[in-house]
Every structure is written in structure tokens, then in C-alpha cells.
Amino acid sequence: MPERPAANDGLLALWVYGVLGGDAGDPTPRRGVDPAYDIGLIRYAGLAAVASPVPLAQFGERGLSESLEDLDRLEALARAHEQVLDDALSAGAVVPFRMCTIYEREERVLEMLARERAPLTAALRRLRGMAEWGVKAYVAGREANQAATDAPASGTDYLSRKRAGRDAAEAARRALEVTVQEVHVRLHEQAADTVLSAPQDRGLSGHDGQMVLNAAYLVADADAGEFGSLVAELARRHRPDGLELELTGPWPAYHFSEAAAR
């Protein structure tokens, strides 16, 4: 279990990162979201919660609210949380919990494990030998209008050009939708499960192009190489269409264990 200095026990809570199978070995020493404390396991009836102590002064309701308003602090917490889960994934299936899942004391963690034992056990069974892979697709931005090489001969000519431009843009949009759907279907066929999320805008994605696919795929570890090769093949095939594919992972199954991690 996580180290909890007796002198400060009443001032510490527990940040829970996720749940492993109870047969998981003790983790390699690693600092948690608060670098003063290492992570550890809290075991109960075939389950093991990955947790680390956090000071209530900083991680209580008020302190945490202030941290979440500080973007640099929020990013640091997110990175630390994800790194612990990434390490846990190397030891086997893990049900990841959301950031800021905090319990007042160890007894509360044990109560949660007892209450959620059935769904957590089922989720771990389903996720064994699996990992989540993310695929995003972007299309390069294109100018909606291009300057004409010559002026319209008349008002009728001007309206005809505008109508033709709208028709061409609509045809291009439909063709792109078909291409993206074909990409998704091919990837879905190679995955055990899929979750589609809304595309992110450029401010969140950090990409110059428009995101047109934001998907998570649950893939067996034994098939990960083949899945990656398929993404690369589809990227090459559709690059002339202006489509760019981005593969990330492997990740803990964030999108495939929500019911168990509630």
C-alpha cells in the first residue's frame, strides 16, 4: 500500500489512478502526482488499486479547484497521472480512473473495491491482453474561393460560377466523408471494439488541418503490429486525397472501461 507517514496521516488523502488484477506485483518505485510520495497498491479480493498519498491542503476541494484553474499545474497533474497508468499497463490489464479520483482514506478505497468488485473484475478480464490505440485523421485546409482568372461576363455568369463552386464543394465534402468512413471501417475490422469521439477543433488538436476522425480502437497486443501496419497503409493510400492519419498508443483503455471506472 502507499507509504503514509503516521505523523501526517490525518492530513493526507489518496489519489487513485486505476485498478489492476490482485496478482499484480508491487510496482517499481515511482513518484505520484505529488512528488513527495510514491505510488503503491491497495489490495482487496483479487483487485489492486494503484494509489499514492496527496496532502489535503493542496488536493482538497479548494486546493484542487485552484490547481485545475492553473493550466500549467493541470498539465503537470495530467502527465503524472497518465505516466503512472502507462507504467501500470506494462504489468498487465488496468482499468484507468479519471484524474482527481481522490478518497479520504484507505478504508474508503477498500469500500469502493468491494462495491465495484464485479464490474472491475469483468473489465479486467475483458481488457487482458488488450490496449487502446488512438487514430486521428486530418484534412489539409483549402481555400474556399480562388480568384477567377477573368471577370464574370454578366450577373448570370457570376451566379452560375457561385452555384458551380457550391456544388463542387459539396461533392468534395461527400467524397471526404466516404473516404473517412472507409478508413474507419477497415480499422474497426481489425479491432475488438471502437469508440468514436467528436473531432477536436484546431485549438485543442494543435494541428493545422481540420480533424475529421477521432477514434479509439481496442486492439489485442498480439495484433498491434498488424494494426499499425494497416494505419500506415491507409495513410499512404489516402495522402493524395489530402488526408493525414495519426496513430498514438498503446494506452490504458480509457474509452473501454468507463462503466467499471465510474
C-alpha positions, 0 to 999 in steps of 0.5 A: 500500500502507499507509504503514509507517514503516521505523523501526517496521516490525518492530513493526507488523502489518496489519489487513485489512478486505476485498478489492476488484477490482485496478482499484480506485483508491487510496482517499481518505485515511482513518484505520484502526482505529488512528488513527495510520495510514491505510488503503491497498491491497495489490495482487496479480493483479487483487485489492486488499486494503484494509489499514492498519498496527496496532502489535503491542503493542496488536493482538497476541494479548494486546493484542487479547484485552484490547481485545475484553474492553473493550466500549467499545474493541470498539465503537470497533474495530467502527465503524472497521472497518465505516466503512472497508468502507462507504467501500470499497463506494462504489468498487465490489464488496468482499468484507468480512473479519471484524474482527481479520483481522490478518497479520504482514506484507505478504508474508503478505497477498500469500500469502493473495491468491494462495491465495484468488485464485479464490474472491475473484475469483468473489465479486467478480464475483458481488457487482458491482453488488450490496449487502446490505440488512438487514430486521428485523421486530418484534412489539409485546409483549402481555400474556399474561393480562388480568384477567377482568372477573368471577370464574370461576363454578366450577373448570370455568369457570376451566379452560375460560377457561385452555384458551380463552386457550391456544388463542387464543394459539396461533392468534395465534402461527400467524397471526404466523408466516404473516404473517412468512413472507409478508413474507419471501417477497415480499422474497426475490422481489425479491432475488438471494439471502437469508440468514436469521439467528436473531432477536436477543433484546431485549438485543442488538436494543435494541428493545422488541418481540420480533424475529421476522425477521432477514434479509439480502437481496442486492439489485442497486443498480439495484433498491434503490429498488424494494426499499425501496419494497416494505419500506415497503409491507409495513410499512404493510400489516402495522402493524395486525397489530402488526408493525414492519419495519426496513430498514438498508443498503446494506452490504458483503455480509457474509452473501454472501461468507463462503466467499471471506472465510474 
